[in-house]
């Protein structure tokens, strides 16, 4: 019992304990703040990765549209409802989609 009392009353043990408690709970950048910032950083990195993939897709599509006339025609037909002379276009809408 005396050994425990000696360790607990040791000035280095007390100062280390107070320092750890201070850093964990009372400091400007305490444990919870750092954990929250790490979560935000991870979310931002995931978002960055997503947008980098989207940029790569857009660049691939752009080069395909610039170099491939068939891809350009397909893009115009799908996005701008363009057609050749003598063709008919039928637009089919999904009845399950709720219109706003």
Backbone as XML, in Angstrom:
<?xml version="1.0"?>
<chain id="A" units="angstrom">
  <residue number="1" name="UNK">
    <atom name="N" x="0.826" y="-1.189" z="0.000"/>
    <atom name="CA" x="0.000" y="0.000" z="0.000"/>
    <atom name="C" x="0.868" y="1.250" z="0.000"/>
  </residue>
  <residue number="2" name="UNK">
    <atom name="N" x="1.996" y="1.189" z="0.745"/>
    <atom name="CA" x="2.876" y="2.349" z="0.795"/>
    <atom name="C" x="3.518" y="2.613" z="-0.566"/>
  </residue>
  <residue number="3" name="UNK">
    <atom name="N" x="3.782" y="1.521" z="-1.325"/>
    <atom name="CA" x="4.387" y="1.685" z="-2.646"/>
    <atom name="C" x="3.443" y="2.446" z="-3.577"/>
  </residue>
  <residue number="4" name="UNK">
    <atom name="N" x="2.162" y="2.147" z="-3.505"/>
    <atom name="CA" x="1.172" y="2.847" z="-4.329"/>
    <atom name="C" x="1.080" y="4.305" z="-3.914"/>
  </residue>
  <residue number="5" name="UNK">
    <atom name="N" x="1.082" y="4.565" z="-2.622"/>
    <atom name="CA" x="1.016" y="5.941" z="-2.122"/>
    <atom name="C" x="2.244" y="6.727" z="-2.539"/>
  </residue>
  <residue number="6" name="UNK">
    <atom name="N" x="3.394" y="6.082" z="-2.552"/>
    <atom name="CA" x="4.624" y="6.763" z="-2.961"/>
    <atom name="C" x="4.558" y="7.120" z="-4.442"/>
  </residue>
  <residue number="7" name="UNK">
    <atom name="N" x="4.062" y="6.201" z="-5.252"/>
    <atom name="CA" x="3.964" y="6.449" z="-6.701"/>
    <atom name="C" x="2.946" y="7.546" z="-6.978"/>
  </residue>
  <residue number="8" name="UNK">
    <atom name="N" x="1.799" y="7.511" z="-6.314"/>
    <atom name="CA" x="0.744" y="8.490" z="-6.544"/>
    <atom name="C" x="1.162" y="9.880" z="-6.081"/>
  </residue>
  <residue number="9" name="UNK">
    <atom name="N" x="1.941" y="9.972" z="-5.043"/>
    <atom name="CA" x="2.377" y="11.282" z="-4.548"/>
    <atom name="C" x="3.667" y="11.758" z="-5.200"/>
  </residue>
  <residue number="10" name="UNK">
    <atom name="N" x="4.207" y="10.993" z="-6.102"/>
    <atom name="CA" x="5.412" y="11.385" z="-6.817"/>
    <atom name="C" x="5.104" y="12.602" z="-7.691"/>
  </residue>
  <residue number="11" name="UNK">
    <atom name="N" x="5.959" y="13.624" z="-7.640"/>
    <atom name="CA" x="5.689" y="14.860" z="-8.383"/>
    <atom name="C" x="5.698" y="14.636" z="-9.889"/>
  </residue>
  <residue number="12" name="UNK">
    <atom name="N" x="6.488" y="13.697" z="-10.389"/>
    <atom name="CA" x="6.529" y="13.421" z="-11.823"/>
    <atom name="C" x="5.257" y="12.709" z="-12.286"/>
  </residue>
  <residue number="13" name="UNK">
    <atom name="N" x="4.773" y="11.801" z="-11.457"/>
    <atom name="CA" x="3.517" y="11.116" z="-11.764"/>
    <atom name="C" x="2.353" y="12.100" z="-11.781"/>
  </residue>
  <residue number="14" name="UNK">
    <atom name="N" x="2.309" y="12.968" z="-10.808"/>
    <atom name="CA" x="1.230" y="13.965" z="-10.720"/>
    <atom name="C" x="1.290" y="14.919" z="-11.904"/>
  </residue>
  <residue number="15" name="UNK">
    <atom name="N" x="2.484" y="15.414" z="-12.217"/>
    <atom name="CA" x="2.592" y="16.359" z="-13.334"/>
    <atom name="C" x="2.278" y="15.685" z="-14.670"/>
  </residue>
  <residue number="16" name="UNK">
    <atom name="N" x="2.714" y="14.441" z="-14.844"/>
    <atom name="CA" x="2.396" y="13.714" z="-16.082"/>
    <atom name="C" x="0.901" y="13.471" z="-16.187"/>
  </residue>
  <residue number="17" name="UNK">
    <atom name="N" x="0.271" y="13.089" z="-15.110"/>
    <atom name="CA" x="-1.164" y="12.852" z="-15.105"/>
    <atom name="C" x="-1.928" y="14.137" z="-15.418"/>
  </residue>
  <residue number="18" name="UNK">
    <atom name="N" x="-1.542" y="15.227" z="-14.799"/>
    <atom name="CA" x="-2.202" y="16.504" z="-15.075"/>
    <atom name="C" x="-1.999" y="16.923" z="-16.533"/>
  </residue>
  <residue number="19" name="UNK">
    <atom name="N" x="-0.794" y="16.706" z="-17.051"/>
    <atom name="CA" x="-0.513" y="17.044" z="-18.444"/>
    <atom name="C" x="-1.396" y="16.235" z="-19.397"/>
  </residue>
  <residue number="20" name="UNK">
    <atom name="N" x="-1.502" y="14.938" z="-19.145"/>
    <atom name="CA" x="-2.329" y="14.076" z="-20.002"/>
    <atom name="C" x="-3.796" y="14.492" z="-19.924"/>
  </residue>
  <residue number="21" name="UNK">
    <atom name="N" x="-4.283" y="14.755" z="-18.740"/>
    <atom name="CA" x="-5.680" y="15.192" z="-18.582"/>
    <atom name="C" x="-5.893" y="16.518" z="-19.296"/>
  </residue>
  <residue number="22" name="UNK">
    <atom name="N" x="-4.961" y="17.430" z="-19.142"/>
    <atom name="CA" x="-5.065" y="18.730" z="-19.803"/>
    <atom name="C" x="-5.104" y="18.564" z="-21.324"/>
  </residue>
  <residue number="23" name="UNK">
    <atom name="N" x="-4.210" y="17.759" z="-21.871"/>
    <atom name="CA" x="-4.129" y="17.575" z="-23.321"/>
    <atom name="C" x="-5.358" y="16.845" z="-23.857"/>
  </residue>
  <residue number="24" name="UNK">
    <atom name="N" x="-5.911" y="15.939" z="-23.067"/>
    <atom name="CA" x="-7.056" y="15.165" z="-23.527"/>
    <atom name="C" x="-8.354" y="15.969" z="-23.513"/>
  </residue>
  <residue number="25" name="UNK">
    <atom name="N" x="-8.535" y="16.839" z="-22.532"/>
    <atom name="CA" x="-9.842" y="17.463" z="-22.353"/>
    <atom name="C" x="-9.856" y="18.986" z="-22.439"/>
  </residue>
  <residue number="26" name="UNK">
    <atom name="N" x="-8.818" y="19.678" z="-22.027"/>
    <atom name="CA" x="-8.892" y="21.118" z="-21.869"/>
    <atom name="C" x="-8.108" y="21.908" z="-22.906"/>
  </residue>
  <residue number="27" name="UNK">
    <atom name="N" x="-7.226" y="21.297" z="-23.637"/>
    <atom name="CA" x="-6.400" y="22.002" z="-24.607"/>
    <atom name="C" x="-7.240" y="22.448" z="-25.795"/>
  </residue>
  <residue number="28" name="UNK">
    <atom name="N" x="-6.753" y="23.436" z="-26.519"/>
    <atom name="CA" x="-7.471" y="23.941" z="-27.703"/>
    <atom name="C" x="-7.636" y="22.829" z="-28.743"/>
  </residue>
  <residue number="29" name="UNK">
    <atom name="N" x="-6.639" y="21.995" z="-28.889"/>
    <atom name="CA" x="-6.694" y="20.880" z="-29.833"/>
    <atom name="C" x="-6.714" y="19.567" z="-29.048"/>
  </residue>
  <residue number="30" name="UNK">
    <atom name="N" x="-7.777" y="19.378" z="-28.302"/>
    <atom name="CA" x="-7.881" y="18.185" z="-27.479"/>
    <atom name="C" x="-8.144" y="16.946" z="-28.338"/>
  </residue>
  <residue number="31" name="UNK">
    <atom name="N" x="-8.232" y="15.811" z="-27.698"/>
    <atom name="CA" x="-8.395" y="14.530" z="-28.382"/>
    <atom name="C" x="-9.627" y="14.509" z="-29.276"/>
  </residue>
  <residue number="32" name="UNK">
    <atom name="N" x="-10.734" y="15.026" z="-28.803"/>
    <atom name="CA" x="-11.982" y="14.985" z="-29.544"/>
    <atom name="C" x="-11.931" y="15.896" z="-30.765"/>
  </residue>
  <residue number="33" name="UNK">
    <atom name="N" x="-11.296" y="17.047" z="-30.624"/>
    <atom name="CA" x="-11.129" y="17.965" z="-31.741"/>
    <atom name="C" x="-10.263" y="17.334" z="-32.837"/>
  </residue>
  <residue number="34" name="UNK">
    <atom name="N" x="-9.194" y="16.693" z="-32.437"/>
    <atom name="CA" x="-8.291" y="16.060" z="-33.401"/>
    <atom name="C" x="-9.011" y="14.922" z="-34.119"/>
  </residue>
  <residue number="35" name="UNK">
    <atom name="N" x="-9.777" y="14.145" z="-33.392"/>
    <atom name="CA" x="-10.529" y="13.043" z="-34.007"/>
    <atom name="C" x="-11.549" y="13.571" z="-35.010"/>
  </residue>
  <residue number="36" name="UNK">
    <atom name="N" x="-12.238" y="14.642" z="-34.667"/>
    <atom name="CA" x="-13.211" y="15.250" z="-35.570"/>
    <atom name="C" x="-12.527" y="15.784" z="-36.827"/>
  </residue>
  <residue number="37" name="UNK">
    <atom name="N" x="-11.376" y="16.403" z="-36.664"/>
    <atom name="CA" x="-10.642" y="16.939" z="-37.814"/>
    <atom name="C" x="-10.146" y="15.815" z="-38.730"/>
  </residue>
  <residue number="38" name="UNK">
    <atom name="N" x="-9.743" y="14.698" z="-38.144"/>
    <atom name="CA" x="-9.317" y="13.552" z="-38.955"/>
    <atom name="C" x="-10.484" y="12.990" z="-39.761"/>
  </residue>
  <residue number="39" name="UNK">
    <atom name="N" x="-11.668" y="12.968" z="-39.166"/>
    <atom name="CA" x="-12.849" y="12.500" z="-39.886"/>
    <atom name="C" x="-13.183" y="13.437" z="-41.035"/>
  </residue>
  <residue number="40" name="UNK">
    <atom name="N" x="-13.075" y="14.742" z="-40.811"/>
    <atom name="CA" x="-13.328" y="15.711" z="-41.868"/>
    <atom name="C" x="-12.303" y="15.562" z="-42.988"/>
  </residue>
  <residue number="41" name="UNK">
    <atom name="N" x="-11.046" y="15.350" z="-42.615"/>
    <atom name="CA" x="-9.993" y="15.164" z="-43.604"/>
    <atom name="C" x="-10.252" y="13.927" z="-44.451"/>
  </residue>
  <residue number="42" name="UNK">
    <atom name="N" x="-10.671" y="12.855" z="-43.834"/>
    <atom name="CA" x="-10.973" y="11.623" z="-44.568"/>
    <atom name="C" x="-12.133" y="11.844" z="-45.531"/>
  </residue>
  <residue number="43" name="UNK">
    <atom name="N" x="-13.162" y="12.553" z="-45.082"/>
    <atom name="CA" x="-14.301" y="12.843" z="-45.959"/>
    <atom name="C" x="-13.870" y="13.710" z="-47.135"/>
  </residue>
  <residue number="44" name="UNK">
    <atom name="N" x="-13.019" y="14.692" z="-46.880"/>
    <atom name="CA" x="-12.534" y="15.550" z="-47.961"/>
    <atom name="C" x="-11.652" y="14.778" z="-48.937"/>
  </residue>
  <residue number="45" name="UNK">
    <atom name="N" x="-10.856" y="13.855" z="-48.437"/>
    <atom name="CA" x="-10.027" y="13.037" z="-49.328"/>
    <atom name="C" x="-10.889" y="12.132" z="-50.196"/>
  </residue>
  <residue number="46" name="UNK">
    <atom name="N" x="-11.967" y="11.590" z="-49.613"/>
    <atom name="CA" x="-12.897" y="10.775" z="-50.407"/>
    <atom name="C" x="-13.565" y="11.615" z="-51.485"/>
  </residue>
  <residue number="47" name="UNK">
    <atom name="N" x="-13.950" y="12.838" z="-51.142"/>
    <atom name="CA" x="-14.557" y="13.739" z="-52.112"/>
    <atom name="C" x="-13.559" y="14.092" z="-53.214"/>
  </residue>
  <residue number="48" name="UNK">
    <atom name="N" x="-12.331" y="14.343" z="-52.819"/>
    <atom name="CA" x="-11.276" y="14.651" z="-53.797"/>
    <atom name="C" x="-11.084" y="13.492" z="-54.763"/>
  </residue>
  <residue number="49" name="UNK">
    <atom name="N" x="-11.058" y="12.282" z="-54.226"/>
    <atom name="CA" x="-10.897" y="11.087" z="-55.066"/>
    <atom name="C" x="-12.062" y="10.957" z="-56.048"/>
  </residue>
  <residue number="50" name="UNK">
    <atom name="N" x="-13.271" y="11.195" z="-55.568"/>
    <atom name="CA" x="-14.455" y="11.124" z="-56.436"/>
    <atom name="C" x="-14.356" y="12.133" z="-57.577"/>
  </residue>
  <residue number="51" name="UNK">
    <atom name="N" x="-14.001" y="13.366" z="-57.253"/>
    <atom name="CA" x="-13.923" y="14.394" z="-58.289"/>
    <atom name="C" x="-12.767" y="14.148" z="-59.255"/>
  </residue>
  <residue number="52" name="UNK">
    <atom name="N" x="-11.689" y="13.560" z="-58.776"/>
    <atom name="CA" x="-10.602" y="13.211" z="-59.687"/>
    <atom name="C" x="-11.054" y="12.147" z="-60.675"/>
  </residue>
  <residue number="53" name="UNK">
    <atom name="N" x="-11.837" y="11.190" z="-60.215"/>
    <atom name="CA" x="-12.377" y="10.176" z="-61.117"/>
    <atom name="C" x="-13.326" y="10.807" z="-62.126"/>
  </residue>
  <residue number="54" name="UNK">
    <atom name="N" x="-14.159" y="11.738" z="-61.670"/>
    <atom name="CA" x="-15.093" y="12.401" z="-62.580"/>
    <atom name="C" x="-14.343" y="13.236" z="-63.626"/>
  </residue>
  <residue number="55" name="UNK">
    <atom name="N" x="-13.264" y="13.882" z="-63.233"/>
    <atom name="CA" x="-12.458" y="14.665" z="-64.173"/>
    <atom name="C" x="-11.838" y="13.743" z="-65.212"/>
  </residue>
  <residue number="56" name="UNK">
    <atom name="N" x="-11.334" y="12.592" z="-64.776"/>
    <atom name="CA" x="-10.753" y="11.638" z="-65.718"/>
    <atom name="C" x="-11.800" y="11.149" z="-66.715"/>
  </residue>
  <residue number="57" name="UNK">
    <atom name="N" x="-13.016" y="10.866" z="-66.237"/>
    <atom name="CA" x="-14.097" y="10.437" z="-67.132"/>
    <atom name="C" x="-14.429" y="11.533" z="-68.137"/>
  </residue>
  <residue number="58" name="UNK">
    <atom name="N" x="-14.527" y="12.768" z="-67.655"/>
    <atom name="CA" x="-14.866" y="13.887" z="-68.538"/>
    <atom name="C" x="-13.764" y="14.121" z="-69.573"/>
  </residue>
  <residue number="59" name="UNK">
    <atom name="N" x="-12.509" y="14.009" z="-69.162"/>
    <atom name="CA" x="-11.415" y="14.184" z="-70.114"/>
    <atom name="C" x="-11.413" y="13.078" z="-71.153"/>
  </residue>
  <residue number="60" name="UNK">
    <atom name="N" x="-11.694" y="11.849" z="-70.740"/>
    <atom name="CA" x="-11.771" y="10.727" z="-71.684"/>
    <atom name="C" x="-12.912" y="10.950" z="-72.671"/>
  </residue>
  <residue number="61" name="UNK">
    <atom name="N" x="-14.057" y="11.383" z="-72.157"/>
    <atom name="CA" x="-15.203" y="11.647" z="-73.028"/>
    <atom name="C" x="-14.901" y="12.790" z="-73.995"/>
  </residue>
  <residue number="62" name="UNK">
    <atom name="N" x="-14.210" y="13.821" z="-73.524"/>
    <atom name="CA" x="-13.852" y="14.950" z="-74.382"/>
    <atom name="C" x="-12.923" y="14.517" z="-75.508"/>
  </residue>
  <residue number="63" name="UNK">
    <atom name="N" x="-11.896" y="13.760" z="-75.187"/>
    <atom name="CA" x="-10.983" y="13.301" z="-76.241"/>
    <atom name="C" x="-11.691" y="12.361" z="-77.191"/>
  </residue>
  <residue number="64" name="UNK">
    <atom name="N" x="-12.611" y="11.548" z="-76.672"/>
    <atom name="CA" x="-13.387" y="10.657" z="-77.540"/>
    <atom name="C" x="-14.279" y="11.467" z="-78.481"/>
  </residue>
  <residue number="65" name="UNK">
    <atom name="N" x="-14.903" y="12.525" z="-77.960"/>
    <atom name="CA" x="-15.764" y="13.365" z="-78.801"/>
    <atom name="C" x="-14.949" y="14.132" z="-79.846"/>
  </residue>
  <residue number="66" name="UNK">
    <atom name="N" x="-13.740" y="14.524" z="-79.495"/>
    <atom name="CA" x="-12.915" y="15.277" z="-80.434"/>
    <atom name="C" x="-12.335" y="14.388" z="-81.526"/>
  </residue>
  <residue number="67" name="UNK">
    <atom name="N" x="-12.122" y="13.112" z="-81.253"/>
    <atom name="CA" x="-11.430" y="12.249" z="-82.196"/>
    <atom name="C" x="-12.309" y="11.213" z="-82.881"/>
  </residue>
  <residue number="68" name="UNK">
    <atom name="N" x="-13.493" y="10.954" z="-82.375"/>
    <atom name="CA" x="-14.338" y="9.896" z="-82.908"/>
    <atom name="C" x="-15.673" y="10.479" z="-83.369"/>
  </residue>
  <residue number="69" name="UNK">
    <atom name="N" x="-15.919" y="10.540" z="-84.697"/>
    <atom name="CA" x="-17.186" y="11.102" z="-85.196"/>
    <atom name="C" x="-18.408" y="10.286" z="-84.762"/>
  </residue>
  <residue number="70" name="UNK">
    <atom name="N" x="-18.269" y="8.974" z="-84.617"/>
    <atom name="CA" x="-19.401" y="8.153" z="-84.183"/>
    <atom name="C" x="-19.785" y="8.493" z="-82.739"/>
  </residue>
  <residue number="71" name="UNK">
    <atom name="N" x="-18.806" y="8.737" z="-81.897"/>
    <atom name="CA" x="-19.091" y="9.115" z="-80.509"/>
    <atom name="C" x="-19.751" y="10.490" z="-80.458"/>
  </residue>
  <residue number="72" name="UNK">
    <atom name="N" x="-19.313" y="11.395" z="-81.323"/>
    <atom name="CA" x="-19.921" y="12.728" z="-81.372"/>
    <atom name="C" x="-21.381" y="12.634" z="-81.802"/>
  </residue>
  <residue number="73" name="UNK">
    <atom name="N" x="-21.655" y="11.796" z="-82.795"/>
    <atom name="CA" x="-23.032" y="11.616" z="-83.248"/>
    <atom name="C" x="-23.888" y="11.006" z="-82.139"/>
  </residue>
  <residue number="74" name="UNK">
    <atom name="N" x="-23.355" y="10.010" z="-81.457"/>
    <atom name="CA" x="-24.090" y="9.374" z="-80.365"/>
    <atom name="C" x="-24.388" y="10.384" z="-79.255"/>
  </residue>
  <residue number="75" name="UNK">
    <atom name="N" x="-23.398" y="11.213" z="-78.912"/>
    <atom name="CA" x="-23.583" y="12.224" z="-77.876"/>
    <atom name="C" x="-24.679" y="13.204" z="-78.282"/>
  </residue>
  <residue number="76" name="UNK">
    <atom name="N" x="-24.655" y="13.668" z="-79.544"/>
    <atom name="CA" x="-25.662" y="14.621" z="-80.017"/>
    <atom name="C" x="-27.043" y="13.999" z="-80.007"/>
  </residue>
  <residue number="77" name="UNK">
    <atom name="N" x="-27.154" y="12.755" z="-80.388"/>
    <atom name="CA" x="-28.459" y="12.086" z="-80.403"/>
    <atom name="C" x="-29.005" y="11.898" z="-78.987"/>
  </residue>
  <residue number="78" name="UNK">
    <atom name="N" x="-28.143" y="11.526" z="-78.051"/>
    <atom name="CA" x="-28.617" y="11.257" z="-76.691"/>
    <atom name="C" x="-28.918" y="12.522" z="-75.900"/>
  </residue>
  <residue number="79" name="UNK">
    <atom name="N" x="-28.084" y="13.534" z="-76.029"/>
    <atom name="CA" x="-28.231" y="14.714" z="-75.176"/>
    <atom name="C" x="-29.062" y="15.834" z="-75.803"/>
  </residue>
  <residue number="80" name="UNK">
    <atom name="N" x="-29.022" y="15.946" z="-77.109"/>
    <atom name="CA" x="-29.710" y="17.058" z="-77.769"/>
    <atom name="C" x="-30.864" y="16.601" z="-78.638"/>
  </residue>
  <residue number="81" name="UNK">
    <atom name="N" x="-31.204" y="15.319" z="-78.594"/>
    <atom name="CA" x="-32.345" y="14.755" z="-79.337"/>
    <atom name="C" x="-32.240" y="15.057" z="-80.830"/>
  </residue>
  <residue number="82" name="UNK">
    <atom name="N" x="-31.044" y="15.055" z="-81.366"/>
    <atom name="CA" x="-30.852" y="15.314" z="-82.787"/>
    <atom name="C" x="-31.146" y="14.038" z="-83.571"/>
  </residue>
  <residue number="83" name="UNK">
    <atom name="N" x="-31.524" y="14.220" z="-84.824"/>
    <atom name="CA" x="-31.867" y="13.067" z="-85.657"/>
    <atom name="C" x="-31.449" y="13.357" z="-87.090"/>
  </residue>
  <residue number="84" name="UNK">
    <atom name="N" x="-31.386" y="12.287" z="-87.849"/>
    <atom name="CA" x="-31.099" y="12.411" z="-89.272"/>
    <atom name="C" x="-32.402" y="12.674" z="-90.004"/>
  </residue>
  <residue number="85" name="UNK">
    <atom name="N" x="-32.299" y="13.155" z="-91.236"/>
    <atom name="CA" x="-33.503" y="13.385" z="-92.045"/>
    <atom name="C" x="-34.209" y="12.058" z="-92.290"/>
  </residue>
  <residue number="86" name="UNK">
    <atom name="N" x="-35.512" y="12.080" z="-92.131"/>
    <atom name="CA" x="-36.316" y="10.887" z="-92.370"/>
    <atom name="C" x="-36.440" y="9.972" z="-91.169"/>
  </residue>
  <residue number="87" name="UNK">
    <atom name="N" x="-35.816" y="10.280" z="-90.064"/>
    <atom name="CA" x="-35.929" y="9.450" z="-88.862"/>
    <atom name="C" x="-36.988" y="10.016" z="-87.925"/>
  </residue>
  <residue number="88" name="UNK">
    <atom name="N" x="-37.575" y="9.156" z="-87.163"/>
    <atom name="CA" x="-38.512" y="9.566" z="-86.124"/>
    <atom name="C" x="-37.912" y="9.239" z="-84.767"/>
  </residue>
  <residue number="89" name="UNK">
    <atom name="N" x="-38.143" y="10.122" z="-83.814"/>
    <atom name="CA" x="-37.639" y="9.908" z="-82.461"/>
    <atom name="C" x="-38.829" y="9.664" z="-81.552"/>
  </residue>
  <residue number="90" name="UNK">
    <atom name="N" x="-38.727" y="8.620" z="-80.763"/>
    <atom name="CA" x="-39.741" y="8.311" z="-79.771"/>
    <atom name="C" x="-39.103" y="8.433" z="-78.394"/>
  </residue>
  <residue number="91" name="UNK">
    <atom name="N" x="-39.627" y="9.324" z="-77.581"/>
    <atom name="CA" x="-39.129" y="9.505" z="-76.224"/>
    <atom name="C" x="-40.021" y="8.722" z="-75.268"/>
  </residue>
  <residue number="92" name="UNK">
    <atom name="N" x="-39.426" y="7.849" z="-74.504"/>
    <atom name="CA" x="-40.157" y="7.028" z="-73.554"/>
    <atom name="C" x="-39.791" y="7.524" z="-72.160"/>
  </residue>
  <residue number="93" name="UNK">
    <atom name="N" x="-40.812" y="7.949" z="-71.421"/>
    <atom name="CA" x="-40.577" y="8.433" z="-70.071"/>
    <atom name="C" x="-40.955" y="7.348" z="-69.076"/>
  </residue>
  <residue number="94" name="UNK">
    <atom name="N" x="-40.209" y="7.294" z="-68.002"/>
    <atom name="CA" x="-40.477" y="6.344" z="-66.944"/>
    <atom name="C" x="-41.656" y="6.850" z="-66.119"/>
  </residue>
  <residue number="95" name="UNK">
    <atom name="N" x="-42.708" y="6.048" z="-66.007"/>
    <atom name="CA" x="-43.903" y="6.501" z="-65.281"/>
    <atom name="C" x="-43.702" y="6.451" z="-63.771"/>
  </residue>
  <residue number="96" name="UNK">
    <atom name="N" x="-42.655" y="5.767" z="-63.313"/>
    <atom name="CA" x="-42.433" y="5.669" z="-61.872"/>
    <atom name="C" x="-41.661" y="6.865" z="-61.305"/>
  </residue>
  <residue number="97" name="UNK">
    <atom name="N" x="-41.045" y="7.666" z="-62.187"/>
    <atom name="CA" x="-40.297" y="8.828" z="-61.732"/>
    <atom name="C" x="-41.268" y="9.945" z="-61.389"/>
  </residue>
  <residue number="98" name="UNK">
    <atom name="N" x="-41.106" y="10.503" z="-60.200"/>
    <atom name="CA" x="-41.979" y="11.581" z="-59.752"/>
    <atom name="C" x="-41.463" y="12.891" z="-60.327"/>
  </residue>
  <residue number="99" name="UNK">
    <atom name="N" x="-42.334" y="13.599" z="-61.020"/>
    <atom name="CA" x="-41.949" y="14.882" z="-61.621"/>
    <atom name="C" x="-42.162" y="15.993" z="-60.605"/>
  </residue>
  <residue number="100" name="UNK">
    <atom name="N" x="-41.243" y="16.943" z="-60.609"/>
    <atom name="CA" x="-41.361" y="18.070" z="-59.687"/>
    <atom name="C" x="-41.714" y="19.314" z="-60.455"/>
  </residue>
</chain>
